[in-house]
Amino acid sequence: MNEPVEALLFDLDDTICEYCRPGSEILDLAFEDVGIEPVFTADDYYAVFEDHVEDSEDVVENRERCFAALAEEAGHDPDVGLAVADAYEAERDQTNVQWLPGAQEALDTLRERYAVAAVTNGGPKMQRAKMRGLGIDDHFETVVFAGYDVAAKPDPEPFEMALDAVGVGPERAVKVGNSLKNDVAGAHNAGLRSVWIDREGVPNPDPEPHHRIEAMDELLDEPWA
């Protein structure tokens, strides 16, 4: 793989950003935003999460179904649960995200050098809210919501869709992400080079990435060069 790199494909969650408050705190804020006392807890939500997965297109719809059912069970109109779900989404996905160390500098700098795309296993509504919260919704030439637009990572299809959009072949592209299973394996399945963000010092990663970094700002040294 000696071809010069022209495109970088980035993961989003735990690569560029992370949540900064727990779900229980976000739920309390959502009830406060709606103007009612809490009628169910985060543990109640987690307990029924799987009950509505098959009937939901994404995690946002599943949350709405869960909250509506829990509100009704507590003696309230299901619309109360839907209002809380809307407030929860706004708090969690737009105001509750923060940059990971080195990520902002790396993304701001590298988008001037390369074509950049995002390939993320996450629903469009939820992931776009995170990008708006960080102010990066216009930073990528394309965003592929794997598992929604196309198959989920590590299937090669989402990587191929992103590369088609930026007009770069896999031999000239690098995938950057924190997941060995999804990002590294997916990159290799699609014929890309991989850069894995290893914050734990894993001794024998499987699969073996082409390059390993501890923080995003190490990308500025262009380890693939």
N, C-alpha and C positions, 0 to 999 in steps of 0.2 A: 504494500500500500504506500507507494511513493508519490502518488499524484498530489499536486498542490490542493489544499483545502479551499473550497469556495463557499461552503454553507455549513452553518451550525444549527442543529436541532436541539432544542432545550426541553427538558421536562419542567414542570411547574412546581408541584407540591414537594416540599422537602429538598428541592434543588434550588429554586429561586426564592421561595417564600414558605412560611409556616404560620399556623395559627398561634396567637399569643395569649388566648384566654380559654379556659376549659368550657365544655358544653353546658355545664350546670350554671356557670356564671352568665353565659349568653342567654340561656333560657330565662333566668331571673330578669335580665334586662328586657327581654322580649315581652314578658308579662307587664313589666313596668311601662313599656312603650304603649301597650294596648290599654293600660289603665285598670287592670284587675289584679287581684291577689293570685298567686300561683295556685293552679288547680291540679297540676301533675308535676312530677319531677323528671329530671334528666334520666334517672334510672328507670322510671316508668316508660319513657320513650325508648330507651335501649331494649327494654324487655319485649316490646311489641314491634320492633323494627322489622324483623323478618316476616311478620304476619302480612305485610302489604307489599313486599318486594315484587311478587309475580304480577301484581296489578298496576305497577308503577313503571313509567318509562325511565325515570332517573331518580336520584336521591332526593331531589327537591320535591317531586310529586309524592314520593314515599313519605317524606316528613310531613307533608300536608295531610295525607291520609291518616298517619299516626296521630297527629295533633288533633285532628277533627274527631277521631274515635275516642281519644282520651278525654277531650272536653265533654263529649256527649256522655261518656261513662261517669263523669264527675257531676252530671246534671246541668250542663250548659249546652247552648246551641252549638252544633258543629262549626258554624261560622266563626265562633269565638276561637276555636282551635286553628282555623285557617288564618285568622288575623294574627295570632301568635306565631304561626309558621312564617308568615310574611315578615314579621318583625325580627324573628330569629335569623332568617336568611340575610336580611340587610345587616344585622349586627355581626353575624359570623363571617360572611363571605366578602364583605366590602370593608368594614371597619375593624375587623379582627385579624388582619393579616399583616405580617411584618417581613421585611427583607431578611434573608439569611446572610451571614457574614461574607462580605466580598461580592455579593450577587449584583447589587446595583451598579457598582463601578464596572464590573465585568460586562454586564449586559449593555450598559451605555457606551462602553468603549468598543466592544466587539461588533455591535450592530453597524458601526461605521466602517469596519473592515470586511465584513462578510454578509452574505444573505443569511438572515436568521428566521427560524420558524419555531413554533412551539408544538410539541406532540405530547398530549396529556391524557391520561386515563381519568376523565372526569366529565360531568355533564356541562353542556355549553353555558347554561344560565349561571351555575355555581362558579365555574372557572372564569368566566368573563367578569363576574363581580369581583373576584380576587384581583384580576388584572386591573380593573378600574380602581380598586382600593390602593394599588401600588402605583397607579399612574402609568401603566405600561400597555394599555389596551391598543395602542397604536405602534408598539415597538416591533411587532413581528410582521413579516411579509405574508404569513399565513399561520393559522392556528388549526390544528387537527384534534378533534375531540374523539380520541380513540375509545371504542366501545359504543359510540353514538353515530358519528359520521361513517365509521368503518369498524372493522374488528378491533378489539382491544390489544394493546401491547401485551406480549411480545410478538404478536403476529406482524409480519413485515408490511402489511397493507397500509397502516397509518404512516409509516416512514416513507413508503413509496408515494403516498398522496402528497405529503409535504414536499418531497423532492420534485415531484411533477410541478407543483405550484411555484417553486422558486427556480425551476429550470436547471437543476444541477443533478448530475449522476451520483450514485451511491459511492463510487470510488473517490469522489471529491468532497465527501461530506462526513461530519462527525456528529455523533449523538452524545449529549451531556446529560447525565442524570444520576440519581442516588440509588436506583434499584438495580441489583444484579439481574433479577428475574425479568423485569419489564424493560429496562433501558439498555442494559448491556446485551442481554440475550436478544432483545428485539433488534438492536443495531446490527448485531452479527447476522441475524436471520435475513436482514435486508441488504447486507453487504457494505455497511458503514463501519467506520472506525468508532471506537467507544472511549469516552472519558467518564470514569466512575468517580463520584464524590464519596470518599470513604472517611467518615468522621470517627469511626470506631477502631481503626487499625486492624481490620480483619486479616488474619495471616494467609489464608488460602482461598481467595474468592473463587466462586464457581458460578458462571463462567469467568475466565480470566479476562479482564478488560485490557484494551490496548494501552491505556494510560490511566493513572490513578492520581487524584488530588485530594486534599483535605478541605479546601475552601475554594469558592468560585473565583476569587481574585487570582488564583494560580493560573487560570486560563489566559491571563494577559501575557504570560510567557509562551503561549502557543505550544503546548507540549507535543502536539502532533507534527510540528515543523521539523 
